[in-house]
Amino acid sequence: MNVSATQVIEALGGTAAVARLFDVAMPSVSAWKERGIPRPRMMFLSVAHKKKLAGIDLKAATALAAKPQTTPTNTQEA
């Protein structure tokens, strides 16, 4: 669980309130409590709700960028 992301969500009124704020489904916001809040969303929140989020580690609340998936390639010639 990402404690900082959970603190951000609770400071903004909970899962339902944040889901309405971004017009996304509540399960999406609930998943942020595990993975962290996506960077673009966190950038908006840090500016738009600066006072409400004072004292919360916003960097820790931000989701890490997903690593690009690579597919194995066969480099040997037949």
N, CA, C and O atoms as a Tinker XYZ file with bonds, in Angstrom:
   312  protein
     1  N      0.848000   -1.187000    0.000000    73     2
     2  CA     0.000000    0.000000    0.000000    64     1     3
     3  C      0.887000    1.241000    0.000000    63     2     4     5
     4  O      1.908000    1.293000    0.684000    81     3
     5  N      0.484000    2.216000   -0.764000    73     3     6
     6  CA     1.196000    3.486000   -0.815000    64     5     7
     7  C      0.513000    4.426000    0.191000    63     6     8     9
     8  O     -0.531000    5.011000   -0.095000    81     7
     9  N      1.117000    4.552000    1.353000    73     7    10
    10  CA     0.534000    5.334000    2.443000    64     9    11
    11  C      0.357000    6.793000    2.049000    63    10    12    13
    12  O     -0.659000    7.405000    2.377000    81    11
    13  N      1.329000    7.351000    1.355000    73    11    14
    14  CA     1.249000    8.758000    0.959000    64    13    15
    15  C      0.114000    8.995000   -0.033000    63    14    16    17
    16  O     -0.599000    9.993000    0.068000    81    15
    17  N     -0.057000    8.088000   -0.988000    73    15    18
    18  CA    -1.159000    8.226000   -1.949000    64    17    19
    19  C     -2.496000    8.137000   -1.227000    63    18    20    21
    20  O     -3.428000    8.875000   -1.546000    81    19
    21  N     -2.591000    7.239000   -0.261000    73    19    22
    22  CA    -3.813000    7.110000    0.528000    64    21    23
    23  C     -4.083000    8.396000    1.298000    63    22    24    25
    24  O     -5.232000    8.830000    1.386000    81    23
    25  N     -3.046000    9.011000    1.854000    73    23    26
    26  CA    -3.204000   10.277000    2.572000    64    25    27
    27  C     -3.710000   11.371000    1.640000    63    26    28    29
    28  O     -4.565000   12.169000    2.026000    81    27
    29  N     -3.192000   11.415000    0.422000    73    27    30
    30  CA    -3.641000   12.411000   -0.555000    64    29    31
    31  C     -5.121000   12.219000   -0.846000    63    30    32    33
    32  O     -5.896000   13.175000   -0.818000    81    31
    33  N     -5.504000   10.993000   -1.123000    73    31    34
    34  CA    -6.896000   10.692000   -1.470000    64    33    35
    35  C     -7.824000   11.048000   -0.310000    63    34    36    37
    36  O     -8.883000   11.638000   -0.523000    81    35
    37  N     -7.440000   10.699000    0.891000    73    35    38
    38  CA    -8.270000   11.014000    2.066000    64    37    39
    39  C     -8.336000   12.526000    2.310000    63    38    40    41
    40  O     -9.386000   13.044000    2.689000    81    39
    41  N     -7.227000   13.233000    2.095000    73    39    42
    42  CA    -7.213000   14.685000    2.291000    64    41    43
    43  C     -8.145000   15.397000    1.312000    63    42    44    45
    44  O     -8.621000   16.499000    1.587000    81    43
    45  N     -8.399000   14.762000    0.174000    73    43    46
    46  CA    -9.267000   15.355000   -0.842000    64    45    47
    47  C    -10.715000   14.897000   -0.726000    63    46    48    49
    48  O    -11.544000   15.230000   -1.572000    81    47
    49  N    -11.018000   14.139000    0.314000    73    47    50
    50  CA   -12.400000   13.738000    0.553000    64    49    51
    51  C    -12.714000   12.284000    0.309000    63    50    52    53
    52  O    -13.871000   11.879000    0.418000    81    51
    53  N    -11.714000   11.487000   -0.017000    73    51    54
    54  CA   -11.922000   10.061000   -0.191000    64    53    55
    55  C    -11.966000    9.624000   -1.640000    63    54    56    57
    56  O    -11.879000   10.430000   -2.567000    81    55
    57  N    -12.102000    8.329000   -1.800000    73    55    58
    58  CA   -12.070000    7.710000   -3.128000    64    57    59
    59  C    -13.130000    8.274000   -4.068000    63    58    60    61
    60  O    -12.830000    8.611000   -5.213000    81    59
    61  N    -14.365000    8.377000   -3.591000    73    59    62
    62  CA   -15.456000    8.854000   -4.445000    64    61    63
    63  C    -15.223000   10.296000   -4.890000    63    62    64    65
    64  O    -15.468000   10.636000   -6.047000    81    63
    65  N    -14.754000   11.137000   -3.983000    73    63    66
    66  CA   -14.519000   12.544000   -4.315000    64    65    67
    67  C    -13.420000   12.688000   -5.363000    63    66    68    69
    68  O    -13.545000   13.495000   -6.284000    81    67
    69  N    -12.361000   11.924000   -5.233000    73    67    70
    70  CA   -11.262000   12.007000   -6.201000    64    69    71
    71  C    -11.702000   11.425000   -7.549000    63    70    72    73
    72  O    -11.320000   11.941000   -8.599000    81    71
    73  N    -12.488000   10.370000   -7.524000    73    71    74
    74  CA   -13.014000    9.797000   -8.764000    64    73    75
    75  C    -13.870000   10.822000   -9.508000    63    74    76    77
    76  O    -13.777000   10.943000  -10.729000    81    75
    77  N    -14.696000   11.551000   -8.778000    73    75    78
    78  CA   -15.510000   12.598000   -9.406000    64    77    79
    79  C    -14.636000   13.724000   -9.943000    63    78    80    81
    80  O    -14.903000   14.264000  -11.017000    81    79
    81  N    -13.609000   14.074000   -9.207000    73    79    82
    82  CA   -12.704000   15.146000   -9.613000    64    81    83
    83  C    -12.089000   14.871000  -10.991000    63    82    84    85
    84  O    -11.954000   15.779000  -11.811000    81    83
    85  N    -11.722000   13.619000  -11.232000    73    83    86
    86  CA   -11.076000   13.250000  -12.486000    64    85    87
    87  C    -12.003000   12.535000  -13.468000    63    86    88    89
    88  O    -11.583000   12.145000  -14.558000    81    87
    89  N    -13.256000   12.368000  -13.076000    73    87    90
    90  CA   -14.235000   11.664000  -13.917000    64    89    91
    91  C    -13.730000   10.277000  -14.309000    63    90    92    93
    92  O    -13.734000    9.897000  -15.479000    81    91
    93  N    -13.295000    9.533000  -13.286000    73    91    94
    94  CA   -12.846000    8.151000  -13.474000    64    93    95
    95  C    -13.628000    7.264000  -12.516000    63    94    96    97
    96  O    -14.276000    7.757000  -11.593000    81    95
    97  N    -13.566000    5.975000  -12.735000    73    95    98
    98  CA   -14.258000    5.018000  -11.876000    64    97    99
    99  C    -13.555000    4.906000  -10.509000    63    98   100   101
   100  O    -12.336000    5.040000  -10.401000    81    99
   101  N    -14.357000    4.661000   -9.492000    73    99   102
   102  CA   -13.799000    4.541000   -8.143000    64   101   103
   103  C    -12.742000    3.440000   -8.028000    63   102   104   105
   104  O    -11.753000    3.635000   -7.322000    81   103
   105  N    -12.912000    2.280000   -8.700000    73   103   106
   106  CA   -11.846000    1.272000   -8.598000    64   105   107
   107  C    -10.494000    1.760000   -9.114000    63   106   108   109
   108  O     -9.448000    1.305000   -8.651000    81   107
   109  N    -10.516000    2.685000  -10.072000    73   107   110
   110  CA    -9.254000    3.247000  -10.570000    64   109   111
   111  C     -8.544000    4.013000   -9.459000    63   110   112   113
   112  O     -7.337000    3.869000   -9.268000    81   111
   113  N     -9.301000    4.824000   -8.730000    73   111   114
   114  CA    -8.716000    5.604000   -7.630000    64   113   115
   115  C     -8.278000    4.664000   -6.509000    63   114   116   117
   116  O     -7.232000    4.875000   -5.896000    81   115
   117  N     -9.066000    3.636000   -6.241000    73   115   118
   118  CA    -8.679000    2.667000   -5.212000    64   117   119
   119  C     -7.346000    2.013000   -5.564000    63   118   120   121
   120  O     -6.531000    1.755000   -4.679000    81   119
   121  N     -7.120000    1.745000   -6.843000    73   119   122
   122  CA    -5.854000    1.144000   -7.275000    64   121   123
   123  C     -4.680000    2.083000   -7.026000    63   122   124   125
   124  O     -3.558000    1.634000   -6.792000    81   123
   125  N     -4.940000    3.380000   -7.076000    73   123   126
   126  CA    -3.876000    4.349000   -6.807000    64   125   127
   127  C     -3.347000    4.211000   -5.392000    63   126   128   129
   128  O     -2.188000    4.529000   -5.130000    81   127
   129  N     -4.177000    3.743000   -4.481000    73   127   130
   130  CA    -3.733000    3.544000   -3.093000    64   129   131
   131  C     -2.663000    2.469000   -3.019000    63   130   132   133
   132  O     -1.872000    2.451000   -2.076000    81   131
   133  N     -2.624000    1.585000   -3.983000    73   131   134
   134  CA    -1.610000    0.538000   -4.037000    64   133   135
   135  C     -0.400000    0.974000   -4.866000    63   134   136   137
   136  O      0.742000    0.853000   -4.422000    81   135
   137  N     -0.661000    1.482000   -6.072000    73   135   138
   138  CA     0.410000    1.777000   -7.026000    64   137   139
   139  C      0.970000    3.188000   -6.917000    63   138   140   141
   140  O      2.096000    3.448000   -7.341000    81   139
   141  N      0.192000    4.090000   -6.354000    73   139   142
   142  CA     0.550000    5.500000   -6.356000    64   141   143
   143  C     -0.303000    6.237000   -7.380000    63   142   144   145
   144  O     -0.885000    5.622000   -8.273000    81   143
   145  N     -0.372000    7.527000   -7.250000    73   143   146
   146  CA    -1.192000    8.360000   -8.127000    64   145   147
   147  C     -0.390000    8.654000   -9.393000    63   146   148   149
   148  O      0.773000    9.049000   -9.311000    81   147
   149  N     -1.001000    8.464000  -10.560000    73   147   150
   150  CA    -0.270000    8.735000  -11.812000    64   149   151
   151  C      0.310000   10.156000  -11.830000    63   150   152   153
   152  O     -0.314000   11.111000  -11.367000    81   151
   153  N      1.501000   10.258000  -12.370000    73   151   154
   154  CA     2.245000   11.531000  -12.359000    64   153   155
   155  C      1.441000   12.713000  -12.891000    63   154   156   157
   156  O      1.424000   13.752000  -12.231000    81   155
   157  N      0.771000   12.624000  -14.048000    73   155   158
   158  CA     0.020000   13.799000  -14.521000    64   157   159
   159  C     -1.094000   14.214000  -13.547000    63   158   160   161
   160  O     -1.341000   15.405000  -13.360000    81   159
   161  N     -1.754000   13.246000  -12.938000    73   159   162
   162  CA    -2.813000   13.555000  -11.967000    64   161   163
   163  C     -2.203000   14.204000  -10.727000    63   162   164   165
   164  O     -2.762000   15.148000  -10.169000    81   163
   165  N     -1.048000   13.687000  -10.304000    73   163   166
   166  CA    -0.396000   14.233000   -9.110000    64   165   167
   167  C      0.089000   15.651000   -9.358000    63   166   168   169
   168  O      0.054000   16.489000   -8.456000    81   167
   169  N      0.540000   15.922000  -10.569000    73   167   170
   170  CA     0.983000   17.283000  -10.892000    64   169   171
   171  C     -0.181000   18.257000  -10.768000    63   170   172   173
   172  O     -0.019000   19.349000  -10.224000    81   171
   173  N     -1.344000   17.876000  -11.265000    73   171   174
   174  CA    -2.527000   18.717000  -11.145000    64   173   175
   175  C     -2.899000   18.916000   -9.673000    63   174   176   177
   176  O     -3.122000   20.044000   -9.233000    81   175
   177  N     -2.963000   17.829000   -8.922000    73   175   178
   178  CA    -3.375000   17.919000   -7.518000    64   177   179
   179  C     -2.425000   18.787000   -6.704000    63   178   180   181
   180  O     -2.861000   19.551000   -5.842000    81   179
   181  N     -1.134000   18.671000   -6.974000    73   179   182
   182  CA    -0.158000   19.430000   -6.185000    64   181   183
   183  C     -0.301000   20.934000   -6.381000    63   182   184   185
   184  O      0.059000   21.712000   -5.498000    81   183
   185  N     -0.822000   21.346000   -7.526000    73   183   186
   186  CA    -1.035000   22.768000   -7.790000    64   185   187
   187  C     -2.435000   23.198000   -7.351000    63   186   188   189
   188  O     -2.596000   24.222000   -6.688000    81   187
   189  N     -3.431000   22.422000   -7.720000    73   187   190
   190  CA    -4.825000   22.797000   -7.469000    64   189   191
   191  C     -5.234000   22.667000   -6.005000    63   190   192   193
   192  O     -6.153000   23.350000   -5.554000    81   191
   193  N     -4.557000   21.795000   -5.262000    73   191   194
   194  CA    -4.959000   21.541000   -3.869000    64   193   195
   195  C     -3.760000   21.627000   -2.926000    63   194   196   197
   196  O     -3.619000   20.830000   -1.999000    81   195
   197  N     -2.916000   22.596000   -3.182000    73   195   198
   198  CA    -1.667000   22.752000   -2.438000    64   197   199
   199  C     -1.892000   22.810000   -0.920000    63   198   200   201
   200  O     -1.183000   22.143000   -0.166000    81   199
   201  N     -2.856000   23.589000   -0.477000    73   199   202
   202  CA    -3.096000   23.736000    0.964000    64   201   203
   203  C     -3.590000   22.447000    1.596000    63   202   204   205
   204  O     -3.150000   22.082000    2.687000    81   203
   205  N     -4.502000   21.752000    0.921000    73   203   206
   206  CA    -5.043000   20.508000    1.458000    64   205   207
   207  C     -3.981000   19.414000    1.561000    63   206   208   209
   208  O     -4.077000   18.521000    2.403000    81   207
   209  N     -2.985000   19.491000    0.709000    73   207   210
   210  CA    -1.969000   18.440000    0.656000    64   209   211
   211  C     -0.680000   18.803000    1.386000    63   210   212   213
   212  O      0.294000   18.051000    1.340000    81   211
   213  N     -0.670000   19.940000    2.053000    73   211   214
   214  CA     0.515000   20.363000    2.805000    64   213   215
   215  C      0.876000   19.296000    3.841000    63   214   216   217
   216  O      0.014000   18.803000    4.569000    81   215
   217  N      2.134000   18.960000    3.891000    73   215   218
   218  CA     2.612000   18.002000    4.880000    64   217   219
   219  C      2.587000   16.552000    4.415000    63   218   220   221
   220  O      3.037000   15.667000    5.143000    81   219
   221  N      2.071000   16.292000    3.222000    73   219   222
   222  CA     2.053000   14.936000    2.676000    64   221   223
   223  C      3.200000   14.816000    1.675000    63   222   224   225
   224  O      3.436000   15.728000    0.882000    81   223
   225  N      3.900000   13.707000    1.713000    73   223   226
   226  CA     5.019000   13.469000    0.801000    64   225   227
   227  C      4.462000   13.162000   -0.594000    63   226   228   229
   228  O      4.130000   12.018000   -0.902000    81   227
   229  N      4.366000   14.194000   -1.423000    73   227   230
   230  CA     3.759000   14.050000   -2.739000    64   229   231
   231  C      4.623000   13.223000   -3.693000    63   230   232   233
   232  O      4.102000   12.540000   -4.575000    81   231
   233  N      5.919000   13.287000   -3.517000    73   231   234
   234  CA     6.805000   12.481000   -4.358000    64   233   235
   235  C      6.571000   10.995000   -4.086000    63   234   236   237
   236  O      6.528000   10.183000   -5.011000    81   235
   237  N      6.422000   10.654000   -2.816000    73   235   238
   238  CA     6.168000    9.254000   -2.463000    64   237   239
   239  C      4.779000    8.809000   -2.910000    63   238   240   241
   240  O      4.553000    7.620000   -3.136000    81   239
   241  N      3.849000    9.753000   -3.037000    73   239   242
   242  CA     2.483000    9.432000   -3.456000    64   241   243
   243  C      2.364000    9.221000   -4.955000    63   242   244   245
   244  O      1.363000    8.687000   -5.435000    81   243
   245  N      3.383000    9.639000   -5.695000    73   243   246
   246  CA     3.347000    9.555000   -7.150000    64   245   247
   247  C      3.781000    8.172000   -7.617000    63   246   248   249
   248  O      4.778000    7.627000   -7.144000    81   247
   249  N      3.013000    7.610000   -8.560000    73   247   250
   250  CA     3.339000    6.295000   -9.109000    64   249   251
   251  C      4.640000    6.365000   -9.890000    63   250   252   253
   252  O      4.931000    7.353000  -10.563000    81   251
   253  N      5.394000    5.318000   -9.788000    73   251   254
   254  CA     6.605000    5.217000  -10.591000    64   253   255
   255  C      6.205000    4.937000  -12.026000    63   254   256   257
   256  O      5.206000    4.264000  -12.282000    81   255
   257  N      6.965000    5.441000  -12.934000    73   255   258
   258  CA     6.672000    5.208000  -14.354000    64   257   259
   259  C      6.787000    3.721000  -14.644000    63   258   260   261
   260  O      7.709000    3.051000  -14.178000    81   259
   261  N      5.857000    3.226000  -15.407000    73   259   262
   262  CA     5.888000    1.813000  -15.783000    64   261   263
   263  C      7.059000    1.558000  -16.717000    63   262   264   265
   264  O      7.357000    2.362000  -17.600000    81   263
   265  N      7.710000    0.437000  -16.511000    73   263   266
   266  CA     8.813000    0.080000  -17.392000    64   265   267
   267  C      8.237000   -0.408000  -18.710000    63   266   268   269
   268  O      7.278000   -1.179000  -18.720000    81   267
   269  N      8.801000    0.024000  -19.797000    73   267   270
   270  CA     8.280000   -0.438000  -21.087000    64   269   271
   271  C      8.479000   -1.940000  -21.221000    63   270   272   273
   272  O      9.523000   -2.480000  -20.853000    81   271
   273  N      7.471000   -2.598000  -21.749000    73   271   274
   274  CA     7.574000   -4.030000  -21.947000    64   273   275
   275  C      8.345000   -4.291000  -23.220000    63   274   276   277
   276  O      8.118000   -3.657000  -24.251000    81   275
   277  N      9.254000   -5.230000  -23.127000    73   275   278
   278  CA    10.023000   -5.590000  -24.307000    64   277   279
   279  C      9.694000   -7.021000  -24.682000    63   278   280   281
   280  O      9.395000   -7.853000  -23.825000    81   279
   281  N      9.753000   -7.285000  -25.934000    73   279   282
   282  CA     9.530000   -8.642000  -26.392000    64   281   283
   283  C     10.872000   -9.233000  -26.796000    63   282   284   285
   284  O     11.689000   -8.577000  -27.443000    81   283
   285  N     11.082000  -10.470000  -26.406000    73   283   286
   286  CA    12.371000  -11.070000  -26.767000    64   285   287
   287  C     12.457000  -11.249000  -28.283000    63   286   288   289
   288  O     11.476000  -11.585000  -28.946000    81   287
   289  N     13.633000  -11.019000  -28.799000    73   287   290
   290  CA    13.842000  -11.191000  -30.233000    64   289   291
   291  C     14.902000  -12.263000  -30.459000    63   290   292   293
   292  O     15.826000  -12.422000  -29.662000    81   291
   293  N     14.757000  -12.961000  -31.511000    73   291   294
   294  CA    15.734000  -13.975000  -31.861000    64   293   295
   295  C     16.717000  -13.359000  -32.832000    63   294   296   297
   296  O     16.365000  -13.052000  -33.971000    81   295
   297  N     17.936000  -13.179000  -32.389000    73   295   298
   298  CA    18.935000  -12.509000  -33.221000    64   297   299
   299  C     19.774000  -13.495000  -34.000000    63   298   300   301
   300  O     20.613000  -13.093000  -34.807000    81   299
   301  N     19.560000  -14.789000  -33.772000    73   299   302
   302  CA    20.327000  -15.787000  -34.501000    64   301   303
   303  C     19.752000  -15.964000  -35.895000    63   302   304   305
   304  O     18.536000  -15.994000  -36.082000    81   303
   305  N     20.622000  -16.079000  -36.848000    73   303   306
   306  CA    20.162000  -16.307000  -38.210000    64   305   307
   307  C     20.032000  -17.794000  -38.453000    63   306   308   309
   308  O     20.780000  -18.592000  -37.890000    81   307
   309  N     19.087000  -18.162000  -39.285000    73   307   310
   310  CA    18.837000  -19.567000  -39.574000    64   309   311
   311  C     19.874000  -20.150000  -40.466000    63   310   312
   312  O     19.804000  -21.332000  -40.804000    81   311
